[in-house]
Amino acid sequence: MANAIYNEAMDSVERRLGNELADKAGRLDEILRALGRTMVAYSGGVDSAFLAWAAHRAVGEGMMAVLADSPSLARSQMQDAVAFADEQEIPLIIVQTAEMERPEYRRNDGARCFHCKDELFAIMEQVRTARGFESIAYGVNADDQSDYRPGQKAAKQRGVAAPLLEAGLTKQDIRELARLEGLRIWDKPASACLSSRIEYGREVTPEVLLVVEQGEDAIRSLGFRQCRVRHHGDIVRIEIARDELPRALTPEMAAEFTRIFKALGFPYVTLDLEGFRSGSMNAVLPVELLNKR
């Protein structure tokens, strides 16, 4: 019965999109089935949510989504991740990660993401062994290979599978497949961890992360959908999606931003005229580091 439903879904994809994307989707299913009982690192973002959904469809109760709870995960993101798993009946456990206890993570140099992922995968390996799962997977995609992502090194060292990457799926592919399957997360804005908002070299602390979280919650309450609060000490650099920038570039909104962020302790409040872009903090990293992927 499950195979019949899957084959019908693949036929539908082929009719709507042609063979290329259907082939990638079919390849993903084959990869997930071959992994057997699998634990999926799950944050609720588009990639990990789609991977968790696809794994659940491929192996049913033979998968488990694992959501890491720590101060670097915004409460709104956590609530939405739990809600999506519940909606799709995806098996989910929440584990506490302790990356904040690692000095290498808190010092926030260019390798911070490595230590975060290494902590997560170490804990997942313990759970995998205890619960009898065969493999661990995470949601890196083909587009991620063009950016500086030290967390991928941790995944490789710990033998974590990358099914979306192996299937050749890009971010746009994943969004389109999610849309076709009626998954509400298909157009969800990018949602990296809160620590990615803090300038390199500035210590990551729960207090700083809370300020960033409160700032982004306040911006979203104004009706902006895609934003980042970049913490540069005394200066906050606000990034708003380019298609939303016109509404941000008004005297009234400038006054509102100033009110919000001065109340959060920033003497200087700035709006980045380039708009939102993922990984903008990486622009200050040395070229030789960026080339070590």
C-alpha positions as YAML, in Angstrom:
chain: A
units: angstrom
residues:
- id: 1
  name: MET
  ca: [0.00, 0.00, 0.00]
- id: 2
  name: ALA
  ca: [2.78, 2.42, 0.96]
- id: 3
  name: ASN
  ca: [4.65, 1.69, -2.29]
- id: 4
  name: ALA
  ca: [1.49, 2.31, -4.30]
- id: 5
  name: ILE
  ca: [0.99, 5.69, -2.64]
- id: 6
  name: TYR
  ca: [4.64, 6.56, -3.23]
- id: 7
  name: ASN
  ca: [4.49, 5.56, -6.91]
- id: 8
  name: GLU
  ca: [1.35, 7.63, -7.39]
- id: 9
  name: ALA
  ca: [3.08, 10.63, -5.82]
- id: 10
  name: MET
  ca: [6.10, 10.20, -8.10]
- id: 11
  name: ASP
  ca: [3.85, 9.99, -11.15]
- id: 12
  name: SER
  ca: [2.20, 13.22, -10.06]
- id: 13
  name: VAL
  ca: [5.58, 14.95, -9.70]
- id: 14
  name: GLU
  ca: [6.62, 13.79, -13.17]
- id: 15
  name: ARG
  ca: [3.44, 15.13, -14.70]
- id: 16
  name: ARG
  ca: [3.86, 18.53, -13.09]
- id: 17
  name: LEU
  ca: [7.62, 19.06, -13.22]
- id: 18
  name: GLY
  ca: [9.13, 16.57, -15.63]
- id: 19
  name: ASN
  ca: [11.71, 13.91, -15.08]
- id: 20
  name: GLU
  ca: [14.62, 15.80, -13.49]
- id: 21
  name: LEU
  ca: [12.98, 16.74, -10.19]
- id: 22
  name: ALA
  ca: [11.04, 13.49, -10.09]
- id: 23
  name: ASP
  ca: [14.32, 11.59, -10.48]
- id: 24
  name: LYS
  ca: [15.83, 13.53, -7.57]
- id: 25
  name: ALA
  ca: [12.80, 12.83, -5.41]
- id: 26
  name: GLY
  ca: [12.96, 9.16, -6.29]
- id: 27
  name: ARG
  ca: [16.66, 9.08, -5.54]
- id: 28
  name: LEU
  ca: [16.02, 10.67, -2.13]
- id: 29
  name: ASP
  ca: [13.50, 7.98, -1.29]
- id: 30
  name: GLU
  ca: [15.98, 5.25, -2.28]
- id: 31
  name: ILE
  ca: [18.69, 6.82, -0.12]
- id: 32
  name: LEU
  ca: [16.40, 7.09, 2.91]
- id: 33
  name: ARG
  ca: [15.20, 3.51, 2.58]
- id: 34
  name: ALA
  ca: [18.80, 2.32, 2.33]
- id: 35
  name: LEU
  ca: [19.69, 4.15, 5.56]
- id: 36
  name: GLY
  ca: [17.22, 1.99, 7.46]
- id: 37
  name: ARG
  ca: [16.18, 3.12, 10.94]
- id: 38
  name: THR
  ca: [17.25, 6.73, 10.82]
- id: 39
  name: MET
  ca: [17.44, 9.68, 13.19]
- id: 40
  name: VAL
  ca: [17.08, 13.08, 11.48]
- id: 41
  name: ALA
  ca: [18.61, 16.25, 12.93]
- id: 42
  name: TYR
  ca: [15.58, 18.53, 12.92]
- id: 43
  name: SER
  ca: [15.34, 22.28, 13.46]
- id: 44
  name: GLY
  ca: [12.01, 22.98, 11.78]
- id: 45
  name: GLY
  ca: [13.61, 24.88, 8.90]
- id: 46
  name: VAL
  ca: [12.61, 24.04, 5.33]
- id: 47
  name: ASP
  ca: [15.45, 21.58, 4.68]
- id: 48
  name: SER
  ca: [15.30, 19.60, 7.91]
- id: 49
  name: ALA
  ca: [11.50, 19.64, 8.00]
- id: 50
  name: PHE
  ca: [11.25, 18.31, 4.45]
- id: 51
  name: LEU
  ca: [13.91, 15.69, 5.17]
- id: 52
  name: ALA
  ca: [12.08, 14.55, 8.31]
- id: 53
  name: TRP
  ca: [8.81, 14.36, 6.37]
- id: 54
  name: ALA
  ca: [10.46, 12.44, 3.49]
- id: 55
  name: ALA
  ca: [12.15, 10.02, 5.91]
- id: 56
  name: HIS
  ca: [8.87, 9.40, 7.68]
- id: 57
  name: ARG
  ca: [7.18, 8.69, 4.37]
- id: 58
  name: ALA
  ca: [10.02, 6.37, 3.32]
- id: 59
  name: VAL
  ca: [10.43, 4.29, 6.50]
- id: 60
  name: GLY
  ca: [7.46, 5.20, 8.69]
- id: 61
  name: GLU
  ca: [8.07, 4.60, 12.38]
- id: 62
  name: GLY
  ca: [11.60, 3.56, 11.52]
- id: 63
  name: MET
  ca: [12.67, 7.21, 11.76]
- id: 64
  name: MET
  ca: [12.92, 9.75, 14.54]
- id: 65
  name: ALA
  ca: [13.28, 13.52, 14.27]
- id: 66
  name: VAL
  ca: [15.61, 14.99, 16.90]
- id: 67
  name: LEU
  ca: [15.17, 18.63, 17.89]
- id: 68
  name: ALA
  ca: [18.05, 20.20, 19.81]
- id: 69
  name: ASP
  ca: [16.96, 22.66, 22.47]
- id: 70
  name: SER
  ca: [19.42, 25.31, 23.64]
- id: 71
  name: PRO
  ca: [19.56, 29.12, 24.07]
- id: 72
  name: SER
  ca: [20.55, 29.44, 20.39]
- id: 73
  name: LEU
  ca: [17.12, 28.17, 19.26]
- id: 74
  name: ALA
  ca: [14.44, 30.88, 19.25]
- id: 75
  name: ARG
  ca: [11.32, 29.88, 21.17]
- id: 76
  name: SER
  ca: [9.11, 30.73, 18.20]
- id: 77
  name: GLN
  ca: [11.18, 28.42, 15.98]
- id: 78
  name: MET
  ca: [11.01, 25.63, 18.51]
- id: 79
  name: GLN
  ca: [7.23, 25.93, 18.85]
- id: 80
  name: ASP
  ca: [6.78, 25.89, 15.08]
- id: 81
  name: ALA
  ca: [9.08, 22.87, 14.69]
- id: 82
  name: VAL
  ca: [7.10, 20.92, 17.28]
- id: 83
  name: ALA
  ca: [3.83, 21.97, 15.65]
- id: 84
  name: PHE
  ca: [4.92, 20.82, 12.17]
- id: 85
  name: ALA
  ca: [6.06, 17.44, 13.47]
- id: 86
  name: ASP
  ca: [2.73, 17.06, 15.25]
- id: 87
  name: GLU
  ca: [0.77, 18.04, 12.13]
- id: 88
  name: GLN
  ca: [2.61, 15.47, 10.02]
- id: 89
  name: GLU
  ca: [2.66, 12.81, 12.76]
- id: 90
  name: ILE
  ca: [6.46, 12.68, 12.59]
- id: 91
  name: PRO
  ca: [8.02, 10.92, 15.61]
- id: 92
  name: LEU
  ca: [9.94, 13.58, 17.56]
- id: 93
  name: ILE
  ca: [12.16, 13.79, 20.59]
- id: 94
  name: ILE
  ca: [13.70, 16.92, 22.08]
- id: 95
  name: VAL
  ca: [17.23, 16.74, 23.45]
- id: 96
  name: GLN
  ca: [19.17, 19.31, 25.42]
- id: 97
  name: THR
  ca: [22.49, 20.28, 23.86]
- id: 98
  name: ALA
  ca: [25.32, 21.92, 25.80]
- id: 99
  name: GLU
  ca: [27.30, 23.78, 23.16]
- id: 100
  name: MET
  ca: [27.21, 26.83, 25.46]
- id: 101
  name: GLU
  ca: [29.44, 24.92, 27.86]
- id: 102
  name: ARG
  ca: [32.15, 24.58, 25.20]
- id: 103
  name: PRO
  ca: [34.69, 27.43, 25.37]
- id: 104
  name: GLU
  ca: [35.43, 26.84, 21.66]
- id: 105
  name: TYR
  ca: [31.80, 27.59, 20.85]
- id: 106
  name: ARG
  ca: [31.39, 30.58, 23.15]
- id: 107
  name: ARG
  ca: [34.48, 32.35, 21.82]
- id: 108
  name: ASN
  ca: [32.67, 32.57, 18.47]
- id: 109
  name: ASP
  ca: [35.44, 32.34, 15.91]
- id: 110
  name: GLY
  ca: [35.00, 31.07, 12.37]
- id: 111
  name: ALA
  ca: [34.67, 27.47, 13.60]
- id: 112
  name: ARG
  ca: [31.70, 28.08, 15.91]
- id: 113
  name: CYS
  ca: [29.27, 26.07, 13.76]
- id: 114
  name: PHE
  ca: [31.61, 23.10, 13.82]
- id: 115
  name: HIS
  ca: [31.41, 22.91, 17.62]
- id: 116
  name: CYS
  ca: [27.63, 23.33, 17.58]
- id: 117
  name: LYS
  ca: [27.09, 20.48, 15.10]
- id: 118
  name: ASP
  ca: [29.71, 18.33, 16.80]
- id: 119
  name: GLU
  ca: [27.81, 18.67, 20.08]
- id: 120
  name: LEU
  ca: [24.51, 17.83, 18.40]
- id: 121
  name: PHE
  ca: [25.82, 14.78, 16.55]
- id: 122
  name: ALA
  ca: [27.63, 13.49, 19.64]
- id: 123
  name: ILE
  ca: [24.36, 13.52, 21.57]
- id: 124
  name: MET
  ca: [22.45, 12.01, 18.66]
- id: 125
  name: GLU
  ca: [24.98, 9.19, 18.48]
- id: 126
  name: GLN
  ca: [24.34, 8.40, 22.13]
- id: 127
  name: VAL
  ca: [20.59, 8.33, 21.51]
- id: 128
  name: ARG
  ca: [21.04, 6.30, 18.32]
- id: 129
  name: THR
  ca: [22.96, 3.61, 20.20]
- id: 130
  name: ALA
  ca: [20.51, 3.54, 23.09]
- id: 131
  name: ARG
  ca: [17.44, 3.28, 20.84]
- id: 132
  name: GLY
  ca: [18.80, 0.95, 18.22]
- id: 133
  name: PHE
  ca: [18.76, 3.24, 15.19]
- id: 134
  name: GLU
  ca: [21.10, 2.48, 12.30]
- id: 135
  name: SER
  ca: [22.01, 5.93, 11.01]
- id: 136
  name: ILE
  ca: [21.90, 9.69, 11.52]
- id: 137
  name: ALA
  ca: [21.03, 12.18, 8.77]
- id: 138
  name: TYR
  ca: [20.88, 15.96, 8.47]
- id: 139
  name: GLY
  ca: [19.49, 18.48, 6.01]
- id: 140
  name: VAL
  ca: [22.42, 19.96, 4.10]
- id: 141
  name: ASN
  ca: [21.52, 20.58, 0.45]
- id: 142
  name: ALA
  ca: [23.40, 21.07, -2.83]
- id: 143
  name: ASP
  ca: [23.35, 24.89, -2.56]
- id: 144
  name: ASP
  ca: [25.06, 24.78, 0.83]
- id: 145
  name: GLN
  ca: [28.29, 23.70, -0.86]
- id: 146
  name: SER
  ca: [28.81, 27.25, -2.16]
- id: 147
  name: ASP
  ca: [28.83, 28.84, 1.31]
- id: 148
  name: TYR
  ca: [31.11, 28.58, 4.34]
- id: 149
  name: ARG
  ca: [29.52, 25.86, 6.51]
- id: 150
  name: PRO
  ca: [31.98, 24.40, 9.04]
- id: 151
  name: GLY
  ca: [29.21, 22.28, 10.49]
- id: 152
  name: GLN
  ca: [29.54, 20.05, 7.45]
- id: 153
  name: LYS
  ca: [33.01, 19.07, 8.63]
- id: 154
  name: ALA
  ca: [31.56, 17.84, 11.92]
- id: 155
  name: ALA
  ca: [28.99, 15.80, 10.03]
- id: 156
  name: LYS
  ca: [31.62, 14.16, 7.86]
- id: 157
  name: GLN
  ca: [33.82, 13.34, 10.85]
- id: 158
  name: ARG
  ca: [30.91, 11.68, 12.64]
- id: 159
  name: GLY
  ca: [29.65, 9.79, 9.59]
- id: 160
  name: VAL
  ca: [26.34, 11.63, 9.38]
- id: 161
  name: ALA
  ca: [24.41, 11.06, 6.15]
- id: 162
  name: ALA
  ca: [23.36, 13.94, 3.88]
- id: 163
  name: PRO
  ca: [20.44, 12.56, 1.85]
- id: 164
  name: LEU
  ca: [19.31, 15.86, 0.28]
- id: 165
  name: LEU
  ca: [22.84, 16.58, -0.90]
- id: 166
  name: GLU
  ca: [23.37, 13.04, -2.13]
- id: 167
  name: ALA
  ca: [20.14, 13.26, -4.13]
- id: 168
  name: GLY
  ca: [21.35, 16.52, -5.71]
- id: 169
  name: LEU
  ca: [18.48, 18.59, -4.31]
- id: 170
  name: THR
  ca: [18.89, 22.37, -4.26]
- id: 171
  name: LYS
  ca: [17.04, 24.73, -1.92]
- id: 172
  name: GLN
  ca: [14.61, 25.59, -4.71]
- id: 173
  name: ASP
  ca: [14.04, 21.89, -5.44]
- id: 174
  name: ILE
  ca: [13.21, 21.27, -1.80]
- id: 175
  name: ARG
  ca: [10.82, 24.20, -1.61]
- id: 176
  name: GLU
  ca: [9.08, 23.09, -4.79]
- id: 177
  name: LEU
  ca: [8.70, 19.48, -3.65]
- id: 178
  name: ALA
  ca: [7.39, 20.68, -0.29]
- id: 179
  name: ARG
  ca: [4.91, 22.95, -2.06]
- id: 180
  name: LEU
  ca: [3.69, 20.13, -4.28]
- id: 181
  name: GLU
  ca: [3.18, 17.95, -1.22]
- id: 182
  name: GLY
  ca: [1.14, 20.66, 0.48]
- id: 183
  name: LEU
  ca: [3.65, 21.20, 3.29]
- id: 184
  name: ARG
  ca: [3.16, 24.62, 4.85]
- id: 185
  name: ILE
  ca: [6.89, 25.06, 5.41]
- id: 186
  name: TRP
  ca: [7.60, 25.28, 1.66]
- id: 187
  name: ASP
  ca: [8.01, 29.07, 1.74]
- id: 188
  name: LYS
  ca: [9.16, 29.42, 5.34]
- id: 189
  name: PRO
  ca: [11.88, 32.10, 5.66]
- id: 190
  name: ALA
  ca: [15.43, 30.91, 6.30]
- id: 191
  name: SER
  ca: [15.97, 30.32, 10.02]
- id: 192
  name: ALA
  ca: [19.58, 29.88, 11.09]
- id: 193
  name: CYS
  ca: [20.42, 29.66, 14.79]
- id: 194
  name: LEU
  ca: [20.54, 32.83, 16.88]
- id: 195
  name: SER
  ca: [24.32, 32.59, 17.36]
- id: 196
  name: SER
  ca: [24.80, 33.33, 13.65]
- id: 197
  name: ARG
  ca: [23.63, 36.88, 14.37]
- id: 198
  name: ILE
  ca: [26.58, 37.70, 16.64]
- id: 199
  name: GLU
  ca: [29.72, 39.18, 15.12]
- id: 200
  name: TYR
  ca: [32.72, 36.85, 15.10]
- id: 201
  name: GLY
  ca: [34.96, 37.37, 18.11]
- id: 202
  name: ARG
  ca: [32.15, 38.50, 20.40]
- id: 203
  name: GLU
  ca: [31.37, 35.89, 23.04]
- id: 204
  name: VAL
  ca: [28.14, 33.97, 22.66]
- id: 205
  name: THR
  ca: [26.15, 34.16, 25.88]
- id: 206
  name: PRO
  ca: [22.52, 33.38, 26.75]
- id: 207
  name: GLU
  ca: [22.00, 37.08, 27.50]
- id: 208
  name: VAL
  ca: [23.18, 38.21, 24.06]
- id: 209
  name: LEU
  ca: [21.11, 35.52, 22.34]
- id: 210
  name: LEU
  ca: [18.01, 36.63, 24.22]
- id: 211
  name: VAL
  ca: [18.50, 40.23, 23.08]
- id: 212
  name: VAL
  ca: [18.75, 39.07, 19.46]
- id: 213
  name: GLU
  ca: [15.66, 36.90, 19.82]
- id: 214
  name: GLN
  ca: [13.62, 39.69, 21.40]
- id: 215
  name: GLY
  ca: [14.72, 42.09, 18.67]
- id: 216
  name: GLU
  ca: [13.69, 39.75, 15.85]
- id: 217
  name: ASP
  ca: [10.38, 38.99, 17.53]
- id: 218
  name: ALA
  ca: [9.72, 42.73, 17.75]
- id: 219
  name: ILE
  ca: [10.51, 43.27, 14.05]
- id: 220
  name: ARG
  ca: [8.23, 40.43, 13.02]
- id: 221
  name: SER
  ca: [5.49, 41.92, 15.19]
- id: 222
  name: LEU
  ca: [5.70, 44.99, 12.92]
- id: 223
  name: GLY
  ca: [4.75, 42.78, 9.99]
- id: 224
  name: PHE
  ca: [8.17, 42.05, 8.48]
- id: 225
  name: ARG
  ca: [8.54, 38.44, 7.39]
- id: 226
  name: GLN
  ca: [12.29, 38.03, 6.74]
- id: 227
  name: CYS
  ca: [14.76, 39.80, 9.01]
- id: 228
  name: ARG
  ca: [18.00, 39.45, 10.92]
- id: 229
  name: VAL
  ca: [19.27, 41.29, 13.99]
- id: 230
  name: ARG
  ca: [23.06, 41.40, 13.68]
- id: 231
  name: HIS
  ca: [24.74, 42.10, 17.01]
- id: 232
  name: HIS
  ca: [27.92, 44.22, 16.79]
- id: 233
  name: GLY
  ca: [28.29, 45.21, 20.42]
- id: 234
  name: ASP
  ca: [27.06, 48.79, 20.82]
- id: 235
  name: ILE
  ca: [25.70, 48.69, 17.27]
- id: 236
  name: VAL
  ca: [22.76, 46.67, 15.99]
- id: 237
  name: ARG
  ca: [22.59, 46.09, 12.22]
- id: 238
  name: ILE
  ca: [19.07, 45.28, 11.09]
- id: 239
  name: GLU
  ca: [18.63, 43.32, 7.88]
- id: 240
  name: ILE
  ca: [15.22, 43.30, 6.20]
- id: 241
  name: ALA
  ca: [14.33, 41.32, 3.07]
- id: 242
  name: ARG
  ca: [14.86, 43.50, -0.01]
- id: 243
  name: ASP
  ca: [11.26, 43.29, -1.13]
- id: 244
  name: GLU
  ca: [10.24, 44.60, 2.30]
- id: 245
  name: LEU
  ca: [12.86, 47.35, 2.52]
- id: 246
  name: PRO
  ca: [10.67, 50.16, 1.14]
- id: 247
  name: ARG
  ca: [8.38, 49.86, 4.17]
- id: 248
  name: ALA
  ca: [11.40, 49.89, 6.46]
- id: 249
  name: LEU
  ca: [12.88, 53.01, 4.87]
- id: 250
  name: THR
  ca: [10.50, 55.55, 6.34]
- id: 251
  name: PRO
  ca: [10.99, 58.07, 9.16]
- id: 252
  name: GLU
  ca: [8.17, 56.43, 11.10]
- id: 253
  name: MET
  ca: [9.73, 52.96, 10.90]
- id: 254
  name: ALA
  ca: [13.17, 54.37, 11.73]
- id: 255
  name: ALA
  ca: [11.72, 55.81, 14.90]
- id: 256
  name: GLU
  ca: [10.12, 52.46, 15.75]
- id: 257
  name: PHE
  ca: [13.37, 50.55, 15.20]
- id: 258
  name: THR
  ca: [15.21, 53.09, 17.36]
- id: 259
  name: ARG
  ca: [12.68, 52.74, 20.16]
- id: 260
  name: ILE
  ca: [12.84, 48.94, 20.12]
- id: 261
  name: PHE
  ca: [16.59, 48.54, 20.04]
- id: 262
  name: LYS
  ca: [17.55, 51.31, 22.41]
- id: 263
  name: ALA
  ca: [15.24, 49.63, 24.91]
- id: 264
  name: LEU
  ca: [17.24, 46.43, 24.33]
- id: 265
  name: GLY
  ca: [20.49, 48.24, 25.20]
- id: 266
  name: PHE
  ca: [21.94, 49.30, 21.84]
- id: 267
  name: PRO
  ca: [23.30, 52.89, 21.80]
- id: 268
  name: TYR
  ca: [23.40, 52.86, 17.98]
- id: 269
  name: VAL
  ca: [20.68, 51.49, 15.70]
- id: 270
  name: THR
  ca: [21.36, 50.91, 11.99]
- id: 271
  name: LEU
  ca: [19.45, 49.51, 9.00]
- id: 272
  name: ASP
  ca: [21.54, 47.60, 6.44]
- id: 273
  name: LEU
  ca: [20.74, 49.02, 3.00]
- id: 274
  name: GLU
  ca: [21.81, 45.80, 1.27]
- id: 275
  name: GLY
  ca: [18.91, 44.02, 2.91]
- id: 276
  name: PHE
  ca: [18.76, 40.49, 4.26]
- id: 277
  name: ARG
  ca: [21.24, 37.90, 2.99]
- id: 278
  name: SER
  ca: [22.19, 34.62, 4.61]
- id: 279
  name: GLY
  ca: [25.70, 34.39, 5.99]
- id: 280
  name: SER
  ca: [26.46, 38.11, 5.84]
- id: 281
  name: MET
  ca: [28.67, 37.78, 8.93]
- id: 282
  name: ASN
  ca: [31.01, 35.59, 6.87]
- id: 283
  name: ALA
  ca: [32.03, 38.61, 4.78]
- id: 284
  name: VAL
  ca: [34.63, 39.55, 7.39]
- id: 285
  name: LEU
  ca: [36.28, 36.12, 7.54]
- id: 286
  name: PRO
  ca: [39.68, 35.71, 5.83]
- id: 287
  name: VAL
  ca: [39.67, 34.16, 2.37]
- id: 288
  name: GLU
  ca: [41.93, 31.29, 3.44]
- id: 289
  name: LEU
  ca: [39.38, 30.25, 6.08]
- id: 290
  name: LEU
  ca: [36.45, 30.45, 3.66]
- id: 291
  name: ASN
  ca: [38.31, 28.17, 1.27]
- id: 292
  name: LYS
  ca: [38.55, 25.43, 3.94]
- id: 293
  name: ARG
  ca: [35.21, 23.72, 3.35]
...
